[in-house]
């Protein structure tokens, strides 16, 4: 594919280029006279794009060498490089070197700012929608918004859309925003200059653009730029049990031994549960990552041995940036923030060498004792207040500092340990953690479940590309799914997240939602408290759910997607979900799932009920909160 490097000043030429792009593939052009660059992809154009450093245009008057343009700004040597990838993407790189003998500050870098009124051919400006992915848990679709790392400009008809995103690994706070008709891509420097010392060089996150795909397919294609540590094909076998949802912090060896025994007996012939994970409550205090010997008198090695004898691998929860006053004083750790108004009062500076040394050594020691599952929580602490306060030992933004920290933990625990990032920003975890939780804690409350599901709809493309996606625990217990006299749990949540309990319909729906995503399955019910129906849902999930992600078929038009297709391990599944509070009729046809044309029937994987297929279509009427997960039976 030929990259266009000469300026196209004529609007007629640009229009002709747009009309030819369907067969020509994605192209770019640079105009050094005007200082603009343009991209044509999938019949759509973005034009008059200007790369600016501290407000200075970098392409105007720049010297060309191949597909790179060089210019000196503020005494800095700046190179802007363009490349076409797979005939579908344009990649834009910006690198800066300080060849002088004095430090130079950088205040802003803008990849482009343009009017996007006609960014999608034939689409009226008011019909444009913007998918914006945020650093932590937020992701949404709206007319306007601001995104970290990833965005999609699309319309509700799901025609070819602009995917505008940054190539991983993201080491900067790289942003895309849409305000009215103004579309921008830029680096957030948090309102303070970034210093470049004499002889230093930096390269910013490469920008990727393409309109060769429809919105959902574009996200999946962009996801392939990442590399998950565990492939979707290998995802089965990473299931487990976690103590948090039922026990909260009320854990100890005496209480958990009977739970461990019940799981071990069930798992003996199935081999579906790999990990037994102690969540919060095993340490004497958050930030003091030693075993509480009053709760676990056998100590960390003794408990690990007990779990291993039960046929599972031991795991622990910890929050590496959550400090403890006594440990901070003993180890000389740098305190990033002291806020007595929040639960995690003492927040550690992740750039501090002593903080790193302390956390890494505790991880190494746990690994030596046999722990090979580490749930790393509240990683967002390092991001929450960075705008007001930089790190003490690094000039770089949280993306790079936290990623380096996680790489240190990875080295400490070994390649064979499973790392799960929670309360996490997406970018630092991708490719370092094996899994990441995509939203908040689940609780047996349907409003909470549907809000988590909304995030799963947005982040379907992350599973198996960035990491194994974790929707949080599978839980099923509720008033009619508890054994007589059984407790619903300890320290149940209150307020808007309070425990309500799942009935059989909602437990089945939550299982369908987890199945649609295709990520990791970790159980959170007390096994001795629930009826066989919950055990059955769990077993089906552990056997069939992990793997290739499902694709929501109505993502561009529905906030709570109603229909998914999953192609996994040689099987085709159609998942129908009514997360609303009203009955809905949902239809999936052979145009959406071509395999339906030759299918003779479908089997609901949790109930075993079958339906005949004669018209290449599935149509169901679902009550509020009801879902179905069909395995499509092909023509023999």
C-alpha angles and dihedrals in degrees: 000000000000117000112218111230104166123089118260106206096170120090088207090058091050091049091050090050090052092051092050097046097089089073098024097057126220117334139173135202134196126208110198092182093061096026094235137123128199138195131207119196135157092353091306129111137207110188142177094034115167126196109214133187113196087342094307115123109237101198100050106100092354121154114246124222114170107306093340131088124203130201138162115234124174088348091303123124107230126189123191113193129189128196136173113225123201090342087282111074137052114211119201120196129188121194127178131195128186105216094172133089097245130070116254126203124222117205105173143013121187120184091193146331118197147153105262097188092120099025091124113052113246094002118122114234092242090057094059116111128194126214109202125190117202129211095248126022104321123103125155147155122233144132092270134016149131123253137197114219099330138054141154126206106203147138130240093255090069096234121155107310138190114261107196113181145132124260115246143282089054110204098168135055092261116184144190121192138182120198114170104312094336114106119187140178117195148139118259110225092181093240096295132095122259110226121223112196123213110287094012124131132195132187119201126217110288113245119228126200132179139154096181092105141056113251100267094040089047092057091049091049091049090049089063089071086071124070118215117214090226118041120225089244090060095042096100109092098042096096124124152154125264126195100214108085096053104026102028103190095333095105135129140143094267094053096040100045094080090046090052091048093051092050092045093053092050093044097047096091097025104049091201101125112070104167137045106197127197108211127193114334104054094095126067090242138352107272093028099089100193125110117267101239092198089062097033107028091175089063129223095306094045093051092047090053091051092053092047091052087054088059099255139102116248121237138180140205120229138162107218097195095046109100136206118215096226094047091046090056095042095048099034092238119178112246112219096188138358111202115166090188095070134061094243093053098163110057118185128222105245091205093060111110092214092052089052092047093050097048095041092051092050089050092049091050092050089048091052088054091055104266111143104165118072121183106199111199138188094021086154089077088085091057105038099082104018091112090063097037132026122214118272098229105032136051091202126099125258094266092067097035095050092044090053089049092052091048087055091052090048090055091047096051098037136238092281095060122096115234118198118190116209133181079015139156108238103230102058092048098050111107092000102065118054091219140010132198108236101206144357131315117294119234128177092269119112095216089056092046093051092049090052088047091054088058091047088056090054095044101041090118094060097068111100093002106063095016140308103301116233116203088187123257129341103236128171110166122124140132096298096035098052120094113248110284094007121141117243090220146281128294094358116204121261136204119030090346097048121142113265100159129236120259119210093275095051094043088053091048093050088052090051091050091052090047092052091058095047097211135126121321118216121168123224106178123102099254095215092053102058136076124247090262090072092047088052094052089049094051094051091048094049092048101042112015108072116083141057113017123256118242119226107229096202100038095128094053107031128061090199101038114225102196136039137175122209126188107192135154092350094309131109119215131188114201119195116194131183105189092163129097093243132070114262138193110220124192130190118185138189092262088064096037110023092192089072091072093070097030120114099191148343133231125210101231098214100043101026091228114148134209130194119239117208106148102044089253140101117207122175136171109222126193118226111294094011127128140178131203114201128192106209114232110214124219108275 
